[in-house]
Amino acid sequence: MSDLRLLARQVRFTNRAFWRNPASAFFTFAFPLLFLVIFTTLLGGGQTRRGGIAYDNDTYYVVSMAAFGLIQACYTNIAMSVVFAREEGVLKRLRATPFPVWAYLGARVVHAVLVAFALVAITVGFGEVVYGVGLPGGADLFRFLTTLVVGASCFTAIGLAVSGFVPNAEAAPPIVNVVMLPLLFLGLFIPIGDDAPAWIARLADVFPVKHFFDAAFTSFLGAPGFEWLDVSILGLWLAGALVVGVRRFRWEPSR
Amino acid sequence: MGSRVIEVRGLRKRYGELEALRGIDLHVDRGEVFALLGPNGAGKTTTTEVLEGYRARTDGEVRVLGHDPATGGRAFRERIGIVLQSTGVEPFLTVRETVAMYAGYYPRPRDVDEVIEVVGLLEKRDERVNRLSGGQRRRLDVAVALVGDPELLFLDEPTTGFDPRARRAAWGLVRGLVSLGKTVFLTTHSMDEAQALADRIAVIARGRIVAEGTPNAIAGRDRMRTRIRFRLPADGPSPPPSAERGPDGSFELRTDDPTRELHELTAWALEQGVALEGLEVAPPSLEEVYLELTGAEEGAS
């Protein structure tokens, strides 16, 4: 079997196990969709001014929850599943077979990105039907898709890096969430508008979540203010996380 | 192709200050069941993991199926199967999906259903792994190790935690592997298991091989002597000087020449007019040899 077919086959097994695992199916897939409904119905009223332009908050939350879905599918899903595969001894067993572990991890990444794009598609579809905000066209669509691809890679790499710091399976949920949750509040769950304190914006600028959201938001709405700098900063986080992830990667369970 | 499947010379492994393996020599031939026997912490797992390619060695020569396991890569791993205590499989796939997934990793896999049948999981074929019992999971591990049709199988303490019935079944499974022409490298801390399964045993203690040979040869080592035990009536004569009094009041003799010693002892008893109560002549047991070799307390058994 060629390596590519082997990879595709592994993606199918990964997918099957993913949907049978209630934790991964719920937290990765159902959670962002649940949040979408809650945020848009509870907090959807009112407007936020960004760069001098007023945006409806329900529009904001369509993009925000699409971004959240991508982060859950890539970051949380990869961090958790790599820790569990390591602690269960799945990686150790694989290492004794001729199947290369890069292909195993590659299949997980491909699957995560497919789930992420499915979540974005569902969220965007919801936005189109309920709020009439559909996909952008032309250059904006290109920018939006590029942001999604770079963002997905970046958050996957951060997930891999974080998995290397999780000592055992029990510690995975708290650690994985504690790392990301504050960042989600800094620039994704709550709009950072023109009237937000400057230090909040500056703090959020250090981390990848706000850059990802800003690039996705402006390109999706075709609004002014799209910066390739935001995408480049995601690229920097991607590179850094890859270096850390590869260095901290372990085959063996810690017990 | 030679008949030597594993060849190890002067294997050393150091973890910082600790020298876990201090010069191991061993070899395993094709079609053989080889048992590495020793107490916990003696170096069994470290040795096995070096042979499997998991761990780099500090020093020494290691050839497994003609490869250096440290650099063997895919070509090497296509030919081995492992059952380790610390490995696992995806919990949300079924038995059949799991075995089929692993079968796809090998160039010439065995038939998936046939392998499931060999390990006795046919009626659990469509059950998810997380709903299997511990013993069934262990059998699934064996199925996954077998599906690539390996020439050499590593079994790390394959029956630890099994009840006697499951243990018998597992032994039957290992004997079945041998009839398929496989070579088996087994680690165990149970003498029974080594004696029941192995063609050859190496006893490991504190990072060294302290004895090596067939189970009978190890038990019959000349350094261990036949034991003659008897009791004397309380008001009887004092025993011959070569006998030692044991803690329970009985007397014990150790000898290299049991025929002569027994003859002399019974002649003495007849002369004295006493009966040797509870007279017992016992060859050294593998267990005794093992305990002596591995330096454990005799009273610990």
Chai-1 contact restraints between the chains, C-beta under 6 A:
chainA,res_idxA,chainB,res_idxB,connection_type,confidence,min_distance_angstrom,max_distance_angstrom,comment,restraint_id
A,R9,B,G104,contact,1.0,0.0,6.0,A-B,restraint_1
A,F13,B,M101,contact,1.0,0.0,6.0,A-B,restraint_2
A,A17,B,E90,contact,1.0,0.0,6.0,A-B,restraint_3
A,A17,B,F92,contact,1.0,0.0,6.0,A-B,restraint_4
A,A17,B,L93,contact,1.0,0.0,6.0,A-B,restraint_5
A,R20,B,F92,contact,1.0,0.0,6.0,A-B,restraint_6
A,N21,B,F92,contact,1.0,0.0,6.0,A-B,restraint_7
A,E88,B,G88,contact,1.0,0.0,6.0,A-B,restraint_8
A,G89,B,S86,contact,1.0,0.0,6.0,A-B,restraint_9
A,G89,B,T87,contact,1.0,0.0,6.0,A-B,restraint_10
A,G89,B,G88,contact,1.0,0.0,6.0,A-B,restraint_11
A,V90,B,G88,contact,1.0,0.0,6.0,A-B,restraint_12
A,K92,B,T87,contact,1.0,0.0,6.0,A-B,restraint_13
A,R93,B,T87,contact,1.0,0.0,6.0,A-B,restraint_14
A,A96,B,E52,contact,1.0,0.0,6.0,A-B,restraint_15
A,A96,B,I82,contact,1.0,0.0,6.0,A-B,restraint_16
A,T97,B,R77,contact,1.0,0.0,6.0,A-B,restraint_17
A,T97,B,Y105,contact,1.0,0.0,6.0,A-B,restraint_18
A,P98,B,R74,contact,1.0,0.0,6.0,A-B,restraint_19
A,P98,B,R77,contact,1.0,0.0,6.0,A-B,restraint_20
A,P98,B,E78,contact,1.0,0.0,6.0,A-B,restraint_21
A,P98,B,Y105,contact,1.0,0.0,6.0,A-B,restraint_22
A,F99,B,Y105,contact,1.0,0.0,6.0,A-B,restraint_23
A,P253,B,S86,contact,1.0,0.0,6.0,A-B,restraint_24
